[in-house]
């Protein structure tokens, strides 16, 4: 895989993995196949039978990432809400070079010789051109951590995947949803302060979900991937939300619905041995 024209947190990822893109022939012409000039990805057409095994492995990666959280995607949701209307960008490794633990976790067919996804970012276009909703960020990094694999360095894999995906998809305004306790929130804040649309979301099966967004710029994408030459504006927290305090979430939601605007200022912090608090500020 070719390198990016700026430094990133873990350059080894670009040497060891290759990019792939899942998109229909209708959507493919609207995507950037070489975000920031890296090599063109292997394109997977979800409408073709030959894509079945790779798409099955993608679904397995989703299950490995979100199954323990109780939110794995059914296959029909993967097709209806990801592969058909949107796009999936990620990094992969040839099956012949896959680590033994990953082969075990993926339940990889012995005769499979293709690519195996180690990360993916799924997004769906919204009505306005350039506005997309982030649907899924999956990575083997937290999966390996959960299974006690410590000798494989996947630092920055999620951030790198999301940054390249947003560039590939041509996103100018991004919206997403995550849970207050999700470790993925540490990745999302690498793009700068996050505008809050909801703080408590009964429309979601997980009510303790927040909806967030940000205007996408190359500077934010580079910063998210580890380019330390980019200094994003800092926002000082005004108060904190305990990630388990449902009453505080509802109170913040009431203020948002009353017309007040807030941002998540920076990365969450651990408040106790098992607690997490999230910094909030009034939107600039």
N, C-alpha and C positions, 0 to 999 in steps of 0.2 A: 504494500500500500504506500502511495506517495505521501510525503510529509506535508503539513500545513505551513503556510508562509508566516507563521508566528509561533511562539513557544506555547506549549500546553503542559498541563500538570504531569502527565505520564506519557512521554513520547513512545514508550515501548508498545503501547496499545496500537499505534499506527503501523508498527513494524510487524506485529504478530497477527493482526486481524484484517479482513477485507470487508468492504462495504457491500450491502445488498439493499435492494429496494423492491417492495411489493406494491404493485400498482396495476390497474387495468389499462388496456390500450387507450381507453378514452381519457384517462387521467394523466398518463405518462407524459404526453407532450407539454403539459403545463408545469412540470417539475424540473428543477435544476439537477442534472445528473452528476455534476461535479462541484458540490458546494465548497467554496474557498479553494477551488482548483485541484482537489484530490481526485484520485483515479475514479473512473466511472464505475458504478456498482454493477453487480450481477442483478439483473432484473427478473423478478419472479411474477408471472402473470397468474393471478388467482383464478382465472377462468379456464385454465388448462389442466388436464388430468396429470400431466408430468410434474405439476407443482405440489401434488398431494403430500408427499413425505415431508418436504420442507415446511409446508403450512402446518402439518401435524406437529413438527418440532417447535414451531413458533407457539402453537397452542400449549404445548408442554412447558415452554419457557414461561408463559403467562401463569400457568398453574403452579410452577415451582416458586414464582415470585409472590403471587397473590393468594394461592391456596391456603397457606397458614393464616392469612388475614380474613379468610372466609369470603373472598371476592374474586374467584377465578371466573373467566368468561366462558359461557357456553359456546360451542362451535358456531352456532347460528348467529350469535351476537358478533363473533369475530368476523364473520363474512358480511352480515348486514350493516354493521356499524363501523367496520374498520377497513376490510379489504376492498369492498365495493365502492363506498362513497369517498373514502379518504386515501391514505397512503401509509406505508410502514417503512421506516428507514432504520437500519441497524448495522451492527458489525457481526462478522461470522468467522468461523475457523473451519478449515477442511476436516472432514471426519477422520482422515488418516492421522491427523496431528492432535486430535482431541484428547484431553486429559482423561485418565481412567475414571476418576470420580464423576466427571461430566458425562461420560458414556453411560455410567450406571444411572445417574439421575435422569437423563433423557430417555433411558431404555432404548438406546440406539440399535436399530437393526444391524446385525453383523455384516450384511452385505451392502450397507449404505456407504457410498463413496462421495456424496455431495457435501455441501456446506452445512454447518450446524450453527444456528444463531446463538451468540453469546449475549446479545443485547437487542432491544428494539424500542423504537418510539413510534407510537401511533397517533395520528391527528386527523381530524375531520374538518373540512372547510365549512364555514358558516356563510350566511347570506352575503355579507359584504366582502368584496374582493380583498384578499390579503388577511382576512380574519379567520383564524382557525381555533378549534377547541382540541386541547390535548386529551387523548383518551386513555393512553397506557404507556408507562415507562417501565420496562422490564430489563433486568440485568442479572447475570450470574454472580455479580459481586456480593450482594446480600445473601444469595443462596449458598455460596461457598462459606460465607461467614457463619451462617446458621448451622452448617454441617461441619464446622471446625476445620475447614481447609485454610491454612495460613501460609502456604509456600507458593501461592500464585498471586502475583501483584495485579489486581484489577482496579486499583485506585483511579477514580475519575472516569470510569467507563460509562456510568449513567449520564454524567454531565456532557461528556464528549458526544455521546449518541444523541442527546436532546439538542445540543447546539447544532450539529451537522444536519439533523432532521429539519429543524426550523428553517435553516438556510436552504435546504433542498426543496422544501415545500413553498418557499417564497412567502413566509409568514411576516406580516407587518404589525398585526395586533393579535396577541395571544390570550386565550382564556383557558383555564384548567380548573380542576377540582381535586382536592386531596383531603385527607383527614388530619386533624390537629396533631395526632400522635404519629403520623407517618414519617419515617426516616427520609422519605423522598422530599420532604419540605426543605431539608438541608441542601438538596440539589436545586430546587426551584428558586431559592433566594440568591443563588449565585448570579442570576440575571438582574439583580438589583431589587429595590423595594417593590412589593407586590400589591397592587390595588385589590382591595377586598370588595367583592360583590355580595357574598353571603358569609356569615360567620357560623350559622346554624341552619341546616338545610334538610327539613323533613321530606322534601321531594326526592331526596336520595335515600337509598336503603340504609346507609350509615348516616344518621342525623348529625353526628359530630363532624360534618364535612364543611370545609370552607371552599368558596369559589373565588379564584384570584385571576389577575391578568396583568399584562405589561405590554408596552409598546416595544416591538422588536427592532433592535439596531445591531449592526455588525459589532459595535463596541461591546454591547451586552453579551452577544454570542461568544466573542473572543474571551471576555472576562470569565464567562461561565466555564470555559474549557481550560482555564488556567493561565491565560496571558496576563502576567503581572504588570505589563506596561500599561494596561488599561486600569484607570482609577474611576470607578463608578461613584456617583454622588452618594454620600452617606446620610442616612436619616437617623436621628436620635430617637430612641423609644420614649414614649410618654407614659405608657403603662404596659402591663404584662397580662397575658391570658394563660392561666394554667390549662394545659392540654387535656385535663380530665374534669375541668370545672364547667359543667353543662350550663349552669345558671349564668355564668359570666359570658358564655357564648351567646345565649339567648338575649342577654342584656345588650351585648354589642350588636347583635342582629337587629334589635329594636331601634338602636341609634342609626344603623345603616338605613333602615326602612324609613326613618324620620328625615332622611336627606343628608346625614353626615357621611363624610368620606374618610376612610382609614386605609392605612397600608401596613403590611408586615414589614418591619423596618430592616430586619436582618435575620440571621440564622437563629433558631430556637436554642435555648440553653437548658442544661439540666439543673433543676431546682432542688431536688432531693435525690436519694439513692434510686428512686423509681419514678421521679416526677420530671416533667418537661414544661417549660414556660416559653411562650412565644411573644416577642416584642412588638407592640403596636404603636403607631403614631398617626396623627392627623395627616391626611394626604396634603402634599405641598400645593 
